[in-house]
Amino acid sequence: MPCPALPERAARAALAEHFTPAQLAADLATFSAEEVWERRVRNDNSGRLARYKPAGELGNAQLTCQFIIPSDEVWPAALADLGPDCPLGLWARGGDRLPQLTARAVAVTGNRNATVQALAHAAAFATAVAEAGHTVTATLAYGVDSAAHRAAALAGRATLAVLPCGLDRAHPHDHAQLLGSIPANGGAVLSLYRPGTAPSGATLKATSVLLAALTRTVILIEALDHAEAAMRTAEAATALNRPLLCPPAAEDVRADGSARLLAEQRAVLVPDPARALALL
């Protein structure tokens, strides 16, 4: 008796669990996700893929959150700018709100170990962005990103969060309450990774790129050069031709990345939130 056809959603979730989008881009240009999965299973001598049960794994994972794919109406169209690195799918809580949230998404990001000035800028810029009708978008990291979410929430506006781990956990773990509050207050939370996935260097890097791709503009409040995830988001923003805005950099080593981007004219100086809104 032939096996039932594998749904596209389950095939994409299975492929995303085992491969990067770039590893599959050429095959997916010719074959359906279901066909690509079947071909990969046949060519896997280890038997690892054959032991993986896509439909069952997806069903279990979707008890926690929804897996959305590019054919869904709520899929963020801006992700097409990633080309062969466009995700196979996204795990979401509050995914039905994505069209409204991503239409005017603006990243507000920066250092985890932020200066006092940066935290004040994060609150001021996030409040202004949110009150102007844009969606504050950030990770849940300590420092600038979580401060941006909280400022927008105090303004009564929904936000969009992007996590480098499965949506069954917060990163950092003690921001679990913040994670739960975002979809509860009309926002959404997204991840490239299925429930159960722990954060790592690789997931942090990919999430930085996703954050830039989802948004119209990136406001980099403060970043330590070469080290912070926020700098990877800024670099991705310039590669994707997203405007990159920076408030004046503090005279602190923690702002040397922001200062360099401004000096190289890769970022636009925004002395206050009003100037940022004018550019938006």
Secondary structure as UniProt FT lines:
FT   HELIX           8..18
FT   HELIX           21..28
FT   TURN            29..30
FT   HELIX           33..42
FT   TURN            45..46
FT   HELIX           48..51
FT   HELIX           54..61
FT   TURN            62..64
FT   STRAND          66..68
FT   TURN            70..71
FT   TURN            73..74
FT   HELIX           77..85
FT   STRAND          90..93
FT   HELIX           95..97
FT   HELIX           98..103
FT   STRAND          105..110
FT   HELIX           116..131
FT   TURN            132..133
FT   STRAND          135..138
FT   TURN            142..143
FT   HELIX           144..154
FT   TURN            155..156
FT   STRAND          160..163
FT   TURN            167..168
FT   HELIX           173..175
FT   HELIX           176..184
FT   TURN            185..186
FT   STRAND          188..191
FT   TURN            195..196
FT   HELIX           201..214
FT   STRAND          217..222
FT   TURN            225..227
FT   HELIX           229..239
FT   TURN            240..241
FT   STRAND          244..246
FT   HELIX           253..255
FT   HELIX           256..263
FT   TURN            264..265
FT   STRAND          268..269
FT   HELIX           273..279
//
